[in-house]
């Protein structure tokens, strides 16, 4: 009887750990997507800033909405 309970506890523990690993993996992938999206966004902004005007006022307006 005690062996059955121990086996069930171990099985539940393994299931919980597997779920946590899955959630961590999903969070990692989501973070990578966000980081890659930010990098691409910055690259696009850098490219558009170079093709437009080079003035400080224009840069501040574009970058900070001033």
N, C-alpha and C positions, 0 to 999 in steps of 0.2 A: 504493500500500500504506500509506504513512504517513497519507494523507488518511482512509482507512478507520478506522485506529486512533484518529485524532483525533476523528472523528465518534462513534465508540463511547464514547470517554472523555467527550465532551460530553454524550452521551445518558445515560450512567450518572450523571454529575454532576447532571443535571437531574432524573432519577428520585429520586436521594437527597435533593435539596433539596425536591422535592414531598412526599416521605414525611415529612421533618422538618416542613414546614409543616402537614401534616395532623395530626401528633402535637401540635404546638404549639396548633393550633386545638382539638383534643380536650381538652388540658390546660386551655385557657382556659375552655371550656364547663363542664368539671368544677369548676373554681375558682369560676365564677359560681354554679353550683348550690349549692356548699358555702356560699358567702357569703350567698346568698339564703336558704338554709335556716337559717343562724345568725341572720340578721335576723328571720326569721319566728319562730324559737324565742324570741328575746329579747322580741319584741313580745308573744307569748303569755304569757311569764313576767311581763312588766310588767302585762299585763291581769289575770292571776290574782292578782298581789300587791295590786292596787288593790281587788279585790272581796272579798278575804279580810281578814285582820287587819292592823293597822298597827303592831303592836308591834315593837320592835327584836329581841327574842328570836325571834319568829316569822319575821321577815325573815332573820335569820342561819341559822335552821334550814332555811328554804326555799332560800336562796341557796347556803349552804356545807355543808349537811348536819350542822350542829352540834347 
